[in-house]
Amino acid sequence: MLDSPGRIAGRNRAARRLTASSRASDVPPSWLAEAHRRHVAGTLDPTADTPAGLLGDRSFEARPSPTGDGRVAWWLFDRTDLVRAHETVRETRQRADATSDLFSTLLSSLNVPRCAEVAARMATDHLAEAAVLITPPAGHRYAVTHALRGRRVVQETRQIDPLTVPGLDEALRGFPPVPARWINPDAIPAWAIPDGFSGPVGSVLVTPLPGHGVPAGALILLRSDTEKGFSPEEEVFARLFASRAGTALSAARLYSEQSAITGTLMRELLPPPLSRVHGVDYAGRYRTAMDHERVGGDFYDVHPGPDESAETFVALGDVAGKGLDAAVLTGKIRNTLHALLPLASDHLRVLRMLNGALLTSHHARFATLVLASVKRQDDGSVRLRLTSAGHLPPLVVRADGRVEEMPTQGTLVGALPKVTARTVETVLDPGDTCLLYTDGITEARGGPLGDELFGEERLRQALEGCGGMPGEAMVEHVQMLAAQWLEPGSRHDDMAVLAITAPRNGSPAGAGAPAGADGRARRTA
């Protein structure tokens, strides 16, 4: 009960217990005195502005009740539990928002060291003064990430003994965490304390980093003796953070492993770089059907002989289909051809053995190929043997601009039980080029109306102006013409072009006799 000036004029038993420790027995708490003053002045609206404050360590709200004699009875309602519940909800919501932000940030990097750095730094921002993140060992060494609030994150690889940190060995093996109160801060070794950590360690929390099926590591959180220890709620939040960090680290590790595997496979599937081999120039260009992919169903390979007196074996092919499925079969064909190199002088035998290998595989696809055996002659000319297996005929571009179609033909491989093929021979004089290409060039659809094929005739006409051109420039020119012919944004097949050129500096132009009396290719099989 407060009188008009705001002094305590009376109190019931419960109020006396609340104010028993007050030195000024007739002076109310400041927040209640202010509410009383406003009530007396008529400026307090209890329905819109309920006075509230602390008495001791508990929270109350006050509601006035005038008595008619100038005094006001103030009823105090204990709302401590409600305030604490609201505070818990607020902290929980903040932690949930923080966890969501943390998870998004952690998942933004698929690089394992970078992800570990981000996780350790964020742990110091939200959980402790210092954090040490340890990932599973590679051999006998562990990747250790040290983070100190406000300092640069330090990463190193070192030998450690997990048994020197209570609960660390168990955490690295994925066992549940040891409660922080069970860990003696004095037992933490020097390697687990980041440089610059202020004061003795006062509180330690060790928690596993769960991954996808296998542990992703462990997290050590450190607080100095000037900080309060980890509360049960903070331990729960730390485990939640660790689960998110473990998921992110596991995803980054899985991505790194898959990326390494993909890189290895890509190196095997990508066309090889080409240059001069045994005095003959080779050049190639490759473009996949999908610009965002690196491999597809077209391929070419050049296999040099053991010395300049031996033939170089060349293969260019086109597997039915596009994308990764076609690339897988492409890899199998290339490996099979590589294994058949001792038989490379007999094109038909190579094709039949490759056909048998494809027919017994689970792939329901076929392929077309053109094979070439290349050997430079003493006079600087280049002798070619060409065999087509269902593929477009090779074109020879003479130095004077003439374009000749090589009359080789045969059945495709991987579809029929028997393969037939015809081999032809020709000779390239210095400056001449033999062009092998896939149907992605001739079937490029575009033109003025967007529905016309580039076609073999248009390709031959374009090559007539390429007489004497270096093979590198010729394949670049052909790829450019096909790309320009395509309607923008239209779908197209894989494109591969390979040029075999007799260098002009090999011998005087015109040296060496053609394969036949009329200078044209002749059939040998």
LINGIFEN-V863681 format. One record per residue. N is the residue number from 1. RES is the residue in one small letter. SS is DSSP state (A for helix, B for strand, O for the rest). D_FIRST is the distance of its C-alpha to the first C-alpha in Angstrom with 1 decimal. Layout:
n:N res:RES ss:SS d_first:D_FIRST
n:N res:RES ss:SS d_first:D_FIRST
This chain:
n:1 res:m ss:O d_first:0.0
n:2 res:l ss:B d_first:3.8
n:3 res:d ss:O d_first:6.7
n:4 res:s ss:O d_first:10.0
n:5 res:p ss:O d_first:11.6
n:6 res:g ss:O d_first:9.1
n:7 res:r ss:B d_first:8.3
n:8 res:i ss:B d_first:5.8
n:9 res:a ss:O d_first:5.3
n:10 res:g ss:O d_first:4.8
n:11 res:r ss:O d_first:5.8
n:12 res:n ss:O d_first:8.7
n:13 res:r ss:A d_first:12.1
n:14 res:a ss:A d_first:12.5
n:15 res:a ss:A d_first:9.6
n:16 res:r ss:A d_first:11.3
n:17 res:r ss:A d_first:14.5
n:18 res:l ss:A d_first:13.6
n:19 res:t ss:O d_first:12.6
n:20 res:a ss:O d_first:15.2
n:21 res:s ss:O d_first:17.7
n:22 res:s ss:O d_first:15.8
n:23 res:r ss:O d_first:17.6
n:24 res:a ss:O d_first:15.1
n:25 res:s ss:O d_first:12.4
n:26 res:d ss:O d_first:10.1
n:27 res:v ss:B d_first:11.1
n:28 res:p ss:O d_first:9.7
n:29 res:p ss:O d_first:12.8
n:30 res:s ss:A d_first:14.9
n:31 res:w ss:A d_first:14.9
n:32 res:l ss:A d_first:11.2
n:33 res:a ss:A d_first:11.4
n:34 res:e ss:A d_first:14.5
n:35 res:a ss:A d_first:13.1
n:36 res:h ss:A d_first:10.4
n:37 res:r ss:A d_first:13.4
n:38 res:r ss:A d_first:15.6
n:39 res:h ss:A d_first:13.4
n:40 res:v ss:A d_first:13.4
n:41 res:a ss:A d_first:17.1
n:42 res:g ss:O d_first:17.8
n:43 res:t ss:O d_first:19.4
n:44 res:l ss:O d_first:17.3
n:45 res:d ss:O d_first:19.1
n:46 res:p ss:O d_first:17.2
n:47 res:t ss:O d_first:20.5
n:48 res:a ss:O d_first:22.4
n:49 res:d ss:O d_first:20.0
n:50 res:t ss:O d_first:17.5
n:51 res:p ss:B d_first:15.5
n:52 res:a ss:B d_first:16.4
n:53 res:g ss:B d_first:17.0
n:54 res:l ss:B d_first:17.5
n:55 res:l ss:B d_first:15.7
n:56 res:g ss:O d_first:18.7
n:57 res:d ss:O d_first:21.5
n:58 res:r ss:B d_first:19.7
n:59 res:s ss:B d_first:18.8
n:60 res:f ss:B d_first:15.7
n:61 res:e ss:B d_first:15.0
n:62 res:a ss:B d_first:11.7
n:63 res:r ss:B d_first:11.6
n:64 res:p ss:B d_first:9.5
n:65 res:s ss:B d_first:9.4
n:66 res:p ss:B d_first:9.5
n:67 res:t ss:O d_first:9.3
n:68 res:g ss:O d_first:12.3
n:69 res:d ss:O d_first:11.4
n:70 res:g ss:O d_first:10.5
n:71 res:r ss:O d_first:6.8
n:72 res:v ss:B d_first:5.7
n:73 res:a ss:B d_first:4.5
n:74 res:w ss:B d_first:6.1
n:75 res:w ss:B d_first:8.7
n:76 res:l ss:B d_first:10.9
n:77 res:f ss:B d_first:14.6
n:78 res:d ss:B d_first:17.0
n:79 res:r ss:O d_first:20.0
n:80 res:t ss:A d_first:21.9
n:81 res:d ss:A d_first:25.0
n:82 res:l ss:A d_first:25.1
n:83 res:v ss:A d_first:25.0
n:84 res:r ss:A d_first:27.7
n:85 res:a ss:A d_first:29.7
n:86 res:h ss:A d_first:29.7
n:87 res:e ss:A d_first:30.7
n:88 res:t ss:A d_first:33.4
n:89 res:v ss:A d_first:34.7
n:90 res:r ss:A d_first:34.8
n:91 res:e ss:A d_first:36.7
n:92 res:t ss:A d_first:38.9
n:93 res:r ss:A d_first:39.7
n:94 res:q ss:A d_first:40.4
n:95 res:r ss:A d_first:42.7
n:96 res:a ss:A d_first:44.4
n:97 res:d ss:A d_first:45.1
n:98 res:a ss:A d_first:46.2
n:99 res:t ss:A d_first:48.4
n:100 res:s ss:A d_first:50.0
n:101 res:d ss:A d_first:50.7
n:102 res:l ss:A d_first:52.0
n:103 res:f ss:A d_first:54.3
n:104 res:s ss:A d_first:55.6
n:105 res:t ss:A d_first:56.3
n:106 res:l ss:A d_first:57.9
n:107 res:l ss:A d_first:60.2
n:108 res:s ss:O d_first:61.2
n:109 res:s ss:O d_first:63.7
n:110 res:l ss:O d_first:66.5
n:111 res:n ss:O d_first:67.8
n:112 res:v ss:A d_first:66.9
n:113 res:p ss:A d_first:66.5
n:114 res:r ss:A d_first:64.5
n:115 res:c ss:A d_first:62.3
n:116 res:a ss:A d_first:61.7
n:117 res:e ss:A d_first:60.9
n:118 res:v ss:A d_first:58.3
n:119 res:a ss:A d_first:56.7
n:120 res:a ss:A d_first:56.4
n:121 res:r ss:A d_first:55.0
n:122 res:m ss:A d_first:52.4
n:123 res:a ss:A d_first:51.4
n:124 res:t ss:A d_first:50.6
n:125 res:d ss:A d_first:48.7
n:126 res:h ss:A d_first:46.4
n:127 res:l ss:O d_first:46.7
n:128 res:a ss:O d_first:47.8
n:129 res:e ss:O d_first:49.1
n:130 res:a ss:B d_first:52.7
n:131 res:a ss:B d_first:54.6
n:132 res:v ss:B d_first:58.1
n:133 res:l ss:B d_first:59.8
n:134 res:i ss:B d_first:62.9
n:135 res:t ss:O d_first:65.2
n:136 res:p ss:O d_first:67.9
n:137 res:p ss:O d_first:70.9
n:138 res:a ss:B d_first:74.2
n:139 res:g ss:O d_first:76.6
n:140 res:h ss:O d_first:75.1
n:141 res:r ss:B d_first:72.9
n:142 res:y ss:B d_first:69.4
n:143 res:a ss:B d_first:68.0
n:144 res:v ss:B d_first:64.9
n:145 res:t ss:B d_first:62.4
n:146 res:h ss:B d_first:60.1
n:147 res:a ss:B d_first:57.1
n:148 res:l ss:B d_first:54.7
n:149 res:r ss:O d_first:51.7
n:150 res:g ss:O d_first:53.0
n:151 res:r ss:O d_first:56.5
n:152 res:r ss:O d_first:59.7
n:153 res:v ss:O d_first:60.4
n:154 res:v ss:B d_first:63.4
n:155 res:q ss:B d_first:65.7
n:156 res:e ss:B d_first:68.4
n:157 res:t ss:B d_first:70.7
n:158 res:r ss:B d_first:71.0
n:159 res:q ss:O d_first:71.8
n:160 res:i ss:O d_first:68.7
n:161 res:d ss:O d_first:68.1
n:162 res:p ss:A d_first:65.2
n:163 res:l ss:A d_first:65.0
n:164 res:t ss:A d_first:63.6
n:165 res:v ss:O d_first:60.3
n:166 res:p ss:O d_first:58.5
n:167 res:g ss:O d_first:58.3
n:168 res:l ss:A d_first:60.4
n:169 res:d ss:A d_first:63.6
n:170 res:e ss:A d_first:61.8
n:171 res:a ss:A d_first:60.0
n:172 res:l ss:A d_first:63.3
n:173 res:r ss:O d_first:64.7
n:174 res:g ss:O d_first:61.8
n:175 res:f ss:O d_first:60.0
n:176 res:p ss:O d_first:56.2
n:177 res:p ss:O d_first:54.3
n:178 res:v ss:B d_first:53.4
n:179 res:p ss:O d_first:49.6
n:180 res:a ss:A d_first:48.7
n:181 res:r ss:A d_first:47.4
n:182 res:w ss:A d_first:50.9
n:183 res:i ss:O d_first:52.6
n:184 res:n ss:O d_first:53.1
n:185 res:p ss:A d_first:52.7
n:186 res:d ss:A d_first:55.3
n:187 res:a ss:A d_first:57.9
n:188 res:i ss:O d_first:58.0
n:189 res:p ss:O d_first:61.5
n:190 res:a ss:A d_first:62.1
n:191 res:w ss:A d_first:63.6
n:192 res:a ss:A d_first:60.3
n:193 res:i ss:O d_first:58.3
n:194 res:p ss:O d_first:58.8
n:195 res:d ss:O d_first:60.1
n:196 res:g ss:O d_first:57.4
n:197 res:f ss:O d_first:54.7
n:198 res:s ss:O d_first:52.2
n:199 res:g ss:O d_first:51.6
n:200 res:p ss:O d_first:52.2
n:201 res:v ss:B d_first:51.5
n:202 res:g ss:B d_first:48.1
n:203 res:s ss:B d_first:47.9
n:204 res:v ss:B d_first:50.7
n:205 res:l ss:B d_first:50.9
n:206 res:v ss:B d_first:54.3
n:207 res:t ss:B d_first:54.6
n:208 res:p ss:B d_first:57.7
n:209 res:l ss:B d_first:58.6
n:210 res:p ss:O d_first:59.8
n:211 res:g ss:O d_first:62.7
n:212 res:h ss:O d_first:65.0
n:213 res:g ss:O d_first:66.4
n:214 res:v ss:O d_first:66.7
n:215 res:p ss:O d_first:64.1
n:216 res:a ss:O d_first:63.7
n:217 res:g ss:B d_first:62.7
n:218 res:a ss:B d_first:59.6
n:219 res:l ss:B d_first:56.7
n:220 res:i ss:B d_first:55.4
n:221 res:l ss:B d_first:52.0
n:222 res:l ss:B d_first:51.1
n:223 res:r ss:B d_first:48.0
n:224 res:s ss:B d_first:48.1
n:225 res:d ss:O d_first:46.3
n:226 res:t ss:O d_first:43.8
n:227 res:e ss:O d_first:42.7
n:228 res:k ss:O d_first:40.6
n:229 res:g ss:O d_first:42.7
n:230 res:f ss:O d_first:43.3
n:231 res:s ss:O d_first:40.6
n:232 res:p ss:A d_first:41.7
n:233 res:e ss:A d_first:40.7
n:234 res:e ss:A d_first:42.7
n:235 res:e ss:A d_first:45.6
n:236 res:v ss:A d_first:45.6
n:237 res:f ss:A d_first:45.5
n:238 res:a ss:A d_first:48.3
n:239 res:r ss:A d_first:50.5
n:240 res:l ss:A d_first:49.9
n:241 res:f ss:A d_first:51.0
n:242 res:a ss:A d_first:53.9
n:243 res:s ss:A d_first:55.0
n:244 res:r ss:A d_first:55.1
n:245 res:a ss:A d_first:56.9
n:246 res:g ss:A d_first:59.4
n:247 res:t ss:A d_first:60.1
n:248 res:a ss:A d_first:60.8
n:249 res:l ss:A d_first:63.0
n:250 res:s ss:A d_first:64.9
n:251 res:a ss:A d_first:65.5
n:252 res:a ss:A d_first:66.6
n:253 res:r ss:A d_first:69.0
n:254 res:l ss:A d_first:70.3
n:255 res:y ss:A d_first:70.9
n:256 res:s ss:A d_first:72.7
n:257 res:e ss:A d_first:74.9
n:258 res:q ss:A d_first:75.8
n:259 res:s ss:A d_first:76.4
n:260 res:a ss:A d_first:78.8
n:261 res:i ss:A d_first:80.6
n:262 res:t ss:A d_first:80.8
n:263 res:g ss:A d_first:82.1
n:264 res:t ss:A d_first:84.8
n:265 res:l ss:A d_first:85.8
n:266 res:m ss:A d_first:85.9
n:267 res:r ss:A d_first:88.1
n:268 res:e ss:A d_first:90.5
n:269 res:l ss:A d_first:90.4
n:270 res:l ss:O d_first:90.5
n:271 res:p ss:O d_first:94.0
n:272 res:p ss:O d_first:95.5
n:273 res:p ss:O d_first:96.1
n:274 res:l ss:O d_first:99.8
n:275 res:s ss:O d_first:102.3
n:276 res:r ss:B d_first:105.9
n:277 res:v ss:B d_first:107.3
n:278 res:h ss:O d_first:110.9
n:279 res:g ss:O d_first:111.9
n:280 res:v ss:B d_first:110.4
n:281 res:d ss:B d_first:107.4
n:282 res:y ss:B d_first:104.6
n:283 res:a ss:B d_first:101.6
n:284 res:g ss:B d_first:99.0
n:285 res:r ss:B d_first:96.0
n:286 res:y ss:B d_first:93.5
n:287 res:r ss:B d_first:90.8
n:288 res:t ss:O d_first:88.8
n:289 res:a ss:O d_first:88.2
n:290 res:m ss:O d_first:84.4
n:291 res:d ss:O d_first:83.6
n:292 res:h ss:O d_first:80.5
n:293 res:e ss:O d_first:82.7
n:294 res:r ss:O d_first:85.0
n:295 res:v ss:O d_first:87.4
n:296 res:g ss:O d_first:89.2
n:297 res:g ss:O d_first:92.5
n:298 res:d ss:B d_first:95.0
n:299 res:f ss:B d_first:96.3
n:300 res:y ss:B d_first:99.1
n:301 res:d ss:B d_first:100.4
n:302 res:v ss:B d_first:103.1
n:303 res:h ss:B d_first:104.6
n:304 res:p ss:O d_first:107.1
n:305 res:g ss:O d_first:110.1
n:306 res:p ss:O d_first:110.6
n:307 res:d ss:O d_first:112.9
n:308 res:e ss:O d_first:114.4
n:309 res:s ss:O d_first:117.3
n:310 res:a ss:O d_first:115.1
n:311 res:e ss:O d_first:113.5
n:312 res:t ss:B d_first:109.9
n:313 res:f ss:B d_first:108.3
n:314 res:v ss:B d_first:106.1
n:315 res:a ss:B d_first:104.0
n:316 res:l ss:B d_first:102.0
n:317 res:g ss:B d_first:100.4
n:318 res:d ss:B d_first:98.1
n:319 res:v ss:B d_first:96.1
n:320 res:a ss:O d_first:95.2
n:321 res:g ss:O d_first:91.5
n:322 res:k ss:O d_first:88.9
n:323 res:g ss:A d_first:85.9
n:324 res:l ss:A d_first:85.2
n:325 res:d ss:A d_first:87.1
n:326 res:a ss:A d_first:90.3
n:327 res:a ss:A d_first:89.6
n:328 res:v ss:A d_first:89.5
n:329 res:l ss:A d_first:93.0
n:330 res:t ss:A d_first:94.0
n:331 res:g ss:A d_first:93.1
n:332 res:k ss:A d_first:95.2
n:333 res:i ss:A d_first:98.2
n:334 res:r ss:A d_first:98.1
n:335 res:n ss:A d_first:97.8
n:336 res:t ss:A d_first:100.7
n:337 res:l ss:A d_first:102.8
n:338 res:h ss:A d_first:102.1
n:339 res:a ss:A d_first:103.2
n:340 res:l ss:O d_first:106.4
n:341 res:l ss:A d_first:107.4
n:342 res:p ss:A d_first:110.5
n:343 res:l ss:A d_first:111.8
n:344 res:a ss:O d_first:110.9
n:345 res:s ss:O d_first:114.5
n:346 res:d ss:O d_first:114.9
n:347 res:h ss:A d_first:112.4
n:348 res:l ss:A d_first:113.3
n:349 res:r ss:A d_first:112.8
n:350 res:v ss:A d_first:109.4
n:351 res:l ss:A d_first:108.4
n:352 res:r ss:A d_first:109.5
n:353 res:m ss:A d_first:107.7
n:354 res:l ss:A d_first:104.5
n:355 res:n ss:A d_first:104.9
n:356 res:g ss:A d_first:105.2
n:357 res:a ss:A d_first:102.0
n:358 res:l ss:A d_first:100.1
n:359 res:l ss:A d_first:101.4
n:360 res:t ss:O d_first:100.2
n:361 res:s ss:O d_first:96.7
n:362 res:h ss:O d_first:93.7
n:363 res:h ss:O d_first:93.6
n:364 res:a ss:O d_first:94.8
n:365 res:r ss:O d_first:95.7
n:366 res:f ss:O d_first:98.9
n:367 res:a ss:B d_first:99.9
n:368 res:t ss:B d_first:102.6
n:369 res:l ss:B d_first:104.0
n:370 res:v ss:B d_first:106.7
n:371 res:l ss:B d_first:108.2
n:372 res:a ss:B d_first:110.1
n:373 res:s ss:B d_first:112.3
n:374 res:v ss:B d_first:112.7
n:375 res:k ss:B d_first:115.3
n:376 res:r ss:B d_first:116.5
n:377 res:q ss:O d_first:120.3
n:378 res:d ss:O d_first:122.2
n:379 res:d ss:O d_first:123.0
n:380 res:g ss:O d_first:119.3
n:381 res:s ss:O d_first:119.1
n:382 res:v ss:B d_first:116.7
n:383 res:r ss:B d_first:117.8
n:384 res:l ss:B d_first:115.4
n:385 res:r ss:B d_first:115.5
n:386 res:l ss:B d_first:113.1
n:387 res:t ss:B d_first:112.1
n:388 res:s ss:B d_first:109.7
n:389 res:a ss:B d_first:108.0
n:390 res:g ss:B d_first:106.9
n:391 res:h ss:O d_first:105.7
n:392 res:l ss:O d_first:106.5
n:393 res:p ss:O d_first:109.8
n:394 res:p ss:O d_first:109.6
n:395 res:l ss:B d_first:110.7
n:396 res:v ss:B d_first:112.9
n:397 res:v ss:B d_first:112.6
n:398 res:r ss:O d_first:115.8
n:399 res:a ss:O d_first:115.8
n:400 res:d ss:O d_first:117.7
n:401 res:g ss:O d_first:115.0
n:402 res:r ss:O d_first:116.6
n:403 res:v ss:B d_first:114.3
n:404 res:e ss:B d_first:115.7
n:405 res:e ss:B d_first:114.2
n:406 res:m ss:O d_first:114.9
n:407 res:p ss:O d_first:116.3
n:408 res:t ss:O d_first:114.5
n:409 res:q ss:O d_first:112.8
n:410 res:g ss:B d_first:111.6
n:411 res:t ss:O d_first:109.2
n:412 res:l ss:O d_first:105.5
n:413 res:v ss:B d_first:104.2
n:414 res:g ss:O d_first:101.8
n:415 res:a ss:O d_first:102.9
n:416 res:l ss:O d_first:106.5
n:417 res:p ss:O d_first:108.3
n:418 res:k ss:O d_first:111.0
n:419 res:v ss:O d_first:110.8
n:420 res:t ss:O d_first:113.7
n:421 res:a ss:B d_first:113.9
n:422 res:r ss:O d_first:116.4
n:423 res:t ss:B d_first:116.5
n:424 res:v ss:B d_first:118.0
n:425 res:e ss:B d_first:119.0
n:426 res:t ss:B d_first:118.9
n:427 res:v ss:B d_first:119.2
n:428 res:l ss:B d_first:116.9
n:429 res:d ss:O d_first:118.7
n:430 res:p ss:O d_first:116.8
n:431 res:g ss:O d_first:114.3
n:432 res:d ss:O d_first:114.2
n:433 res:t ss:B d_first:111.0
n:434 res:c ss:B d_first:110.3
n:435 res:l ss:B d_first:107.0
n:436 res:l ss:B d_first:105.2
n:437 res:y ss:B d_first:102.3
n:438 res:t ss:O d_first:100.2
n:439 res:d ss:A d_first:99.8
n:440 res:g ss:A d_first:96.5
n:441 res:i ss:A d_first:98.6
n:442 res:t ss:A d_first:101.0
n:443 res:e ss:O d_first:98.4
n:444 res:a ss:O d_first:95.9
n:445 res:r ss:B d_first:95.2
n:446 res:g ss:B d_first:94.7
n:447 res:g ss:O d_first:97.0
n:448 res:p ss:O d_first:96.9
n:449 res:l ss:O d_first:95.6
n:450 res:g ss:O d_first:93.7
n:451 res:d ss:O d_first:95.7
n:452 res:e ss:B d_first:98.9
n:453 res:l ss:B d_first:99.7
n:454 res:f ss:O d_first:100.6
n:455 res:g ss:O d_first:103.7
n:456 res:e ss:A d_first:106.4
n:457 res:e ss:A d_first:108.7
n:458 res:r ss:A d_first:106.1
n:459 res:l ss:A d_first:105.5
n:460 res:r ss:A d_first:109.3
n:461 res:q ss:A d_first:109.6
n:462 res:a ss:A d_first:106.7
n:463 res:l ss:A d_first:108.3
n:464 res:e ss:A d_first:111.6
n:465 res:g ss:A d_first:110.1
n:466 res:c ss:A d_first:109.0
n:467 res:g ss:O d_first:112.4
n:468 res:g ss:O d_first:112.4
n:469 res:m ss:O d_first:108.6
n:470 res:p ss:O d_first:106.9
n:471 res:g ss:A d_first:105.3
n:472 res:e ss:A d_first:101.8
n:473 res:a ss:A d_first:102.1
n:474 res:m ss:A d_first:103.7
n:475 res:v ss:A d_first:100.9
n:476 res:e ss:A d_first:98.3
n:477 res:h ss:A d_first:100.2
n:478 res:v ss:A d_first:100.4
n:479 res:q ss:A d_first:96.7
n:480 res:m ss:A d_first:95.9
n:481 res:l ss:A d_first:98.2
n:482 res:a ss:A d_first:96.7
n:483 res:a ss:A d_first:93.1
n:484 res:q ss:A d_first:94.0
n:485 res:w ss:A d_first:95.7
n:486 res:l ss:B d_first:92.5
n:487 res:e ss:O d_first:90.4
n:488 res:p ss:O d_first:87.0
n:489 res:g ss:O d_first:84.5
n:490 res:s ss:O d_first:87.2
n:491 res:r ss:O d_first:87.6
n:492 res:h ss:O d_first:90.6
n:493 res:d ss:O d_first:92.2
n:494 res:d ss:O d_first:92.3
n:495 res:m ss:B d_first:94.8
n:496 res:a ss:B d_first:97.0
n:497 res:v ss:B d_first:100.0
n:498 res:l ss:B d_first:102.2
n:499 res:a ss:B d_first:105.1
n:500 res:i ss:B d_first:108.1
n:501 res:t ss:B d_first:110.0
n:502 res:a ss:B d_first:113.3
n:503 res:p ss:O d_first:112.6
n:504 res:r ss:A d_first:114.9
n:505 res:n ss:A d_first:115.4
n:506 res:g ss:A d_first:116.8
n:507 res:s ss:O d_first:120.4
n:508 res:p ss:O d_first:122.2
n:509 res:a ss:O d_first:121.2
n:510 res:g ss:O d_first:123.4
n:511 res:a ss:O d_first:124.4
n:512 res:g ss:O d_first:124.8
n:513 res:a ss:O d_first:126.3
n:514 res:p ss:O d_first:124.3
n:515 res:a ss:O d_first:123.9
n:516 res:g ss:O d_first:126.5
n:517 res:a ss:O d_first:129.5
n:518 res:d ss:O d_first:127.6
n:519 res:g ss:O d_first:124.5
n:520 res:r ss:O d_first:122.4
n:521 res:a ss:O d_first:120.6
n:522 res:r ss:B d_first:122.7
n:523 res:r ss:B d_first:121.7
n:524 res:t ss:O d_first:121.9
n:525 res:a ss:O d_first:120.4
